[in-house]
Amino acid sequence: MIGKDKLLLHAEWNEKAQQHKEKVEELTQTWRDSKKDGKSHPVIDFLFKYFSFPYNRLKSWTPGLGVSLEAPITDLISENRFEIKNGQIQIKESLFPKHRFKAIKWTLSLLKKTVENKACFSCYGLHEWAMVYKTNDIRHKLFPFRLSDKEIENIVEEKPLLCTHYDAIRFYTEASLPLNRHAPTRDTQEDFEQSACLHSNMDLYKWAYKMYPWISSELLLEAFELAMDCRRVDMKASPYDLLHLGYEPIKIETPEGRDEYVKEQSRLKEKAAPIRMKLIECYEELNRIIIESDN
């Protein structure tokens, strides 16, 4: 069962927990400052609005599968998630997610299919353009476009929309939906997910925190940093003018901008690959433990 393969001494895990907390605080400083000032941030807010994992949980360290901790518990870990057995701190067995077995199997299949499916490097991030195409219902109303409405319409109409990500397409405007070549549904999502997609790679953070506290905070933070990186590129390639926030645009309306976007896609695909494989291993292990515990 979980928590019997490895023991971390108190000094060792306490240091890891402290370092994790400090790293999370450093990475989220801009978001916390904006929130404190009552301002919205079109890039970083996404990581706490679209992704529903609370900041305090992200900051609270957890060892993950197969790891026990030498007592005592400190304020660097959440007492309500752990119990002490035979002098060792373990995640409470009552938290074990047997009821989520179907969801775990679905996510594992999705992660594997994403690796197998052919990568697409010709979408150019046009999903953000499709989300503002011929509509007055703009998500980031406080931030101007760097092109006129007509120019945005022309870009959307002259380039094929090749988005493969179901949850991105859900936010398309009604007018842009028929322009997209693909029409994935929740049931067919795994047939379309592919490893060059920025949103698919951002979602690795979601699949990581869905396993909390059974995933290690080290892997959770890797996925969070990847999501931040993907989101920056996502919005730099959007039609919004975010130069005042320090985001130099990737002008995908030009050949040079499209080349830059593909380079960033390739970089993020490579960055995501080991994280995705680690998540597959974690989901496989959790899947195995649930099956064995029922036999």
Secondary structure, 3 states (H helix, E strand, C coil): CCCCCEEECHHHHHHHHHHHHHHHHHHCHHHHHHHHCCCCCCCCCHHHHCCCCCHHHHHCCCCCCCEEEECCCCCCCCHHHEEEECCEEEECHHHCCHHHHHHHHHHHHHHHHHHHCCCCCCCCCCHHHHCCCCCCCCCCCCCCECCCHHHHHHHHHHCCECCCCHHHHCCCCCCCHHHECCCCCCCCHHHHCCCCCHHHHHHHHHHHHCCCCCCCHHHHHHHHHHHHHHHHHHHHCCCECCHHHCCCCCCCCCHHHHHHHHHHHHHHHHHHHHHHHHHHHHHHHHHHHHHHHHC
